[in-house]
Amino acid sequence: MNPGDAQLRAQSELQSGESLRWTGTADPTRAAIGGIPVSLFGIPFAGFALFWINGAYHATGHLTRRPDAFGSAFSVFPLFALPFLFIGLRMVLAPLWAYLQGRNTVYAVTNQRVLVITGSGTRAVRSFTPRDIVFVEHRERPDGSGDILIRTNAIERTNNRTSEITVGLYGVPNVKEVAQQVMTLHTERPAA
């Protein structure tokens, strides 16, 4: 996505009295690199599912030739591994999905909030006001690009754990400047 399209997409999400300070797009390659660890774990996961399907097929193959209901019941046994195969394939393809999503991700910093806009046809907009921002960290690469991590006070509950939600702006070309704008927005928050 070119910078002009990114700016138009961000402007279409502005509220009254809000002005853009910065817009940018995600670097899809950086997003894909972030998916590599998941992909590496997905290879043995999908491989085991294929092994299970193959082993179950061959182990129950002689039973399925029986004319009674007992034998035909075992014909579906290899299919029990299909959900695990699909999950494993999704994990193996994680870098591709991250790359495709990164191509349609726009980041914006306004005078009132930080926006993360994803999708092309159907858009999802995540908005973070100064009150939501707890901590801002940036990681800079030698070329001046990098990632900005924004820890928010939003809480995600999974099982018996709670964790703060961290939002990432990945592959930002001028990371120091943008991180400074997010920090400025964070320090300008009104008193509670």
N, C-alpha and C positions, 0 to 999 in steps of 0.2 A: 504494500500500500504506500502510495506516495505521501509526502508531508501535507500537501494541499487537501487530499481526501481525509487525512487524519484530523486536520484542523476543522474541516466541515463537519465531520462526524462528532467531534467534541463540542462544537458550537451548537449543534442541534440538541444537545443535552443540557445546555445552560439554563438556569432559572433567572428570573428577573433580578436585576441588580448584580448579577454575577459576571465577571470578566475573566478571560483566559490569561494566565501568566505563562504557560508552557504546554505544548502538545508534542507527542512523539509516538512512535510505534515500537512494538516489541521486536527484538531481533529473533526471527524464527529459528535461526541456527543455534543461538544460545538456549532457547527453549528446548530444542531437540536434544542438545547435549545433556540438559538436566534430566531427560527421560532415559538415559542410557543405563543407570543402575537398576531401574525397574525392568528394563528390557533384559538385562543380564540375568536377573532372578527369574524372569518369565521363560527363559530357554529350558532350564531343567523342569520347570513346572509343566510346560506344554509337552515336553519330552516324556515325562512320567505319564501324563494323560494318554499320549499315543501308545506308550508301552502297555498301559492298562487296557486300552481298547483292543490292541492286537492280542495280548495274552488272554483276555476274556473271550475274544472271538474264537481263538484256537482251542481254548479249554472247553468251551461249550459247544463247539462245532459238531461234535459227534452226538451230543444230546438233542440238538435241534432236528436231527434226521428221524427222531422217534415220532411215530404218528400220534402219540397221546398228548394231553395237555401239559403233563410234567415236562416233557422235552421242549415244547414250544415256549413255555414260560422262560426258559433260559436264553431264548434268542434275543431278548431285549437287554440282557445283562451288560453287554459291551457298551450300550448307549448311556449307562449311568456315568460314564467318564466324559461325556460331551460337554457338560457345563464347565468342567475343569479344563478341558481343551480350549473352549472359547475364552475363558479367563486368562489362560496362559498365552493364547494368541494376542489378546488385547494388551497384555503386559509386554510381549515381544514387540508389538507395534507402537508402544508408548512414545518413542521418539518421533515417529511419523505423525501421530495425533497431536503431539505438542508443537511440532513444526507447523502443521496446518492451522492450529488454533492461534499460534503466534503470528501468522501472516495476517490475521484479522483482529488483532488486539491493538487498541489505542489507549494511551495513557494521557491524562490531562491534569494539570494543577491550575486551579482557579483561585480567586481571592477568598473563596469560601470552603473549598473541599478538594479532595483528590479523587479523580475518576479513573476507573478501569473499565473500558468498554470492549466487550468481546463479541464475536460473531459478525456475520455479514448480512444475511437475510433477517433472521431473528436475532436481535441484539440483547445482550445481558449487560446491565450497567451496575457496577458496584461503586458506591460512593462513601467516602470517609471524611467526616468533618473534623475540625481541630479537636473537638471533645473526644472523638474516637481514637485519636492518635496518642499512643503512650510513649513510643520510642522510635527513632529513625536511625537506620544504619545504612551505610553504603559501602560497596566493595568496588574498588577501581582497578581496572586493568591498565597495562602500560600505555595503551593507545588513548586513554581518557574515558573510554566507555566503561560501563559496569552495571551493577544491579543495586537497587534500593529496596531495602526491607523495612516495612512499616509494621510495627507491632501495634495492634489495636486493643481496646478494652473489651471487644466482643469476645464472648466465650463460646467454645464449641464443646458440647458434651458427648463423649463416646464411652460406652460401657460404664465403668465406674470412675472415669477420669474426666477432668475438665482441662482445657488448654486454651490459651489466648490465640486468637487468629492473627497470623502474620501474612501480610499482603506483599507480594513482590512486584516490582517494576523491573523487568529483566531486559537486558540489552539496551540500556539507555545510553545514547551516544556521548552526552556531556554530563556525566553522572554527578560530579561535584556541584555544578550549577543547579541542577534539578534537586539534588538532596538539600541544598541550601534553601531553595524555595519551599520545599516541604517542611523543613525545620522552621522557617519564618512563619508559615501558615500555622504550625503547631504552637509556636510561642505567642501568636496573636490571638489565641482563643480567649473568648470572653470568660470572665469569672463566673463560677457556678453559683 
